[in-house]
Amino acid sequence: MEPRKTMRVIVEGRVQGVWFRGWTVEAANAHGLDGWVRNLSDGRVEAVFSGPAERVDRMVQACRAGPPAADVKRVSAEPWAEHPGHGFHQRPTV
């Protein structure tokens, strides 16, 4: 069985109003990941990805580009201790 991991990701740049959250939900579901994504009130996007380590790494890498209208300037990722539950969904802005 492939090792699992959970990562929290913060994406900065022009990442709100460009369908970043919808793109993230579609991509994470396509990778079979658990977790969530939400806008932050300061203009960044936060996401938690959990699943097979290789797929989580691919999703974190995909966030460096994002959807076509996005202009990603910075992506930071760190291990996350909590399991986000099952499925991948969008959360309200905080």
N, C-alpha and C positions, 0 to 999 in steps of 0.2 A: 504494500500500500504506500502510495506517495505521501511524503511528509506534508502536513498542513501548517499554514501560517495565517496570521491575521495582521494586517497593516493599516494604519491610519495615514491618510494622505491629505495634504493641503495644497491646493492649486491656486496660483496667483497669476494675474494678468487680466486680459479681457475674457472672463470666463462666466460672466452672468449676462443673461439676455441673448445668449448665443446657442441655446439648447444643450449646454454642457451636461446638465443633470439628466435630461432625457437620453442623451447619447451614452452617458455612463450606465444608466439602468439597462439599456439595450446591450451594451458591450459586456457588462458584468454578467448578465443573464446568459449571453452567448458563451461565456467562459465557464458557466456553471458555478458562479461564486455566490456566497452569502454576503450580506452587508447592507449598506445604505449610503446615500449621498444627499447633501443639502447645501444651500447657499448660506454663507455667513453674512451678517449685516455689514461687515467691512469690505465686501466685494469679492472675497475669496470663496472657493468651494472646498468643502470638507467631505471626505469619503472614507469608509472603512470597507476593506475587502478581505474576505476570509475564504479559504479553500486550499486546494493543492498548491504547494509552494510555487511551482513553475507557472501556474495560471495566474496566481496573485502577482508574481513578478511581471508577467506580460501585461497585466492590466495597469499596474503602476507605470510601466513604460509607455503604454498607450495614452495615459493621461498627459504625458509630455507634449503630445500633439493635440489631442482632443478633437472635437468636431471641426469641420471646415471653417466656420465663422469665428472660432476661438483664436486668441493670440496668447498662448501660454508663455509666461515669463519665468516662472519658477515652480518646481514641484518638490515638496519635502515629504518624506515617508519615514515612519517610525513604527516599530512593533507595537501592537495593541493587545492588551491582556484579556479584554472581554470578548466573548464570542457574540456576534451581533444577531444571532437567531438564524432562522432558515429563510431562504429567498433573498432577493435583492430589491430594495425599494427606495423611493424618494421620501425624505423627511422634510418637515416645514423649516423655513429659514429661522435661524437664531442670531 
